[in-house]
């Protein structure tokens, strides 16, 4: 009995591993999950010998998985932090390999009825750090600004803090909501609200045009402006590897960076890096 | 004496020899119960172990001076704009003080702000604790009168048929997924109550409290109802015999008799509300303000863990602080439940036995 069982287990293991020739695991950013899944599906339909497994969880989760060696590729919507690189270095003596695989624009949401149409980066910074408290300071009605943002675990939170606020802290009265959809929903229901997130088009909100400074023209967050780089708040989406890619992983990444892979980026709603 | 003498032989007769399977069944049940006990203990140990670095900070070795160049792959010649983005990234990387090397100081824990992701992280626990307390008190203030009166009604006044309807329906509310209640609060309660009260912040501790009350009502109701049902019949009979009406009996005899039970119910409700995560995460706005107004947004202990744990760098100061919050939550709810369970119940039983 025991022998039969053992034989069965061994057989299962052997055949289980034989099932797919090559498995690539991808883990990380929730922002990039749809994109990564689309890549994986199309790649697998064309390369039958490769099995790509995609899971989300967030940029931080992906990076920890990379550090713990439980994933081959990590998706991240923010650059890796120094402390994370330090950990990777302790384990593998590398700082990781960074692959920029897509571009994304970040929008600032306003309520539909808000007369304010455009904001400068300086004004947005003022609002989110608490220097500007009333809409009349930026050409709007005399009403207090209700500030919405993302949770501090979000890559978007970190990105916005670093690039728009120049590393300064958000004001404590910022209400942090889980997910872009929640922010869009909140702004659409609050007349004097401001929020930020991916380029979402929803009923009841308006995307503010952004000026780099008071004298430069204002740009809408549309595909042309983000691709051309005129829209000031854009970011990269990354893939991280522990070492330079080789074999099946290299082929996969090369394919992602090829015109075919980059074409999928556009279809999903982000912007190609090339 | 005579009676007990006559019972003993019968008992002896009834003791049957053990059946062969009995040992295994007994052992199985014992294992299951001890496993759950062990799991609780292990969770205890795990949570507190992760908190230890707060009290005994690890000595950090000096970071190796050897500099490794970070690599990138698949880059083409960057455009002007791409270079600019990269510049900003490099600047912000330089701003980042490695959280790993800093120690959690008393100063950062007692700060008035919760800013864990910052060049100078502050892990102020006070606004979070205050937030939890505020939402919970609002929830208890709304839930307890409703639940207690509902329990009184269904235990004393309601005809049998409507009692059979009310009890399961309220208890069904306890099985309601808290995400659903949270979503309902976010979309509906928030809008309605803003229209009524006209306050500034759409999501605030009041909305969270109302939503939490929905989750807490069944707990307070069930425990209170059980307490009322355990009141001996002679309480009623004595009151009626003295000429009291049903209302007088309920309010002035039964209710005072079960106060420890009601107290226990409220404590259990408090514990549930304090630890509830999803509802407050969705409905309270999550801004760590230490204000006293119930119409300001708040951030609670549980919501902080729920929102931040998923992406925190493992072993980091921020991670440790979240576990400290977890331990505090654990201690508070554990203490409340223990008091409700052991102390109050005993008191209630003693009262009814007339001791």
Interface residues (C-beta under 8 A of the other chain):
Chain A: X57 X58 X59 X60 X61 X63 X64 X67 X79 X81 X82 X83 X84 X85 X86 X87 X89 X93 X94 X95 X96 X97 X98 X99 X100 X101 X144 X146 X151 X152 X153 X154 X155 X157 X158 X161 X162 X163 X166 X167 X169 X170 X172 X173 X174 X175 X176 X177 X178 X182 X185 X186 X189 X190 X228 X229 X234 X235 X236 X241 X244 X245 X253 X254 X257 X273 X274
Chain B: X63 X64 X68 X69 X70 X71 X72 X73 X74 X75 X76 X79 X80 X81 X82 X84 X85 X88 X89 X92 X93 X95 X96 X98 X99 X100 X113 X114 X115 X116 X117 X118 X119 X127 X186 X187 X190 X191 X200 X201 X202 X203 X281 X282 X285 X286 X287 X288 X289 X297 X299 X307 X308 X309 X310 X311 X312 X313 X314 X316
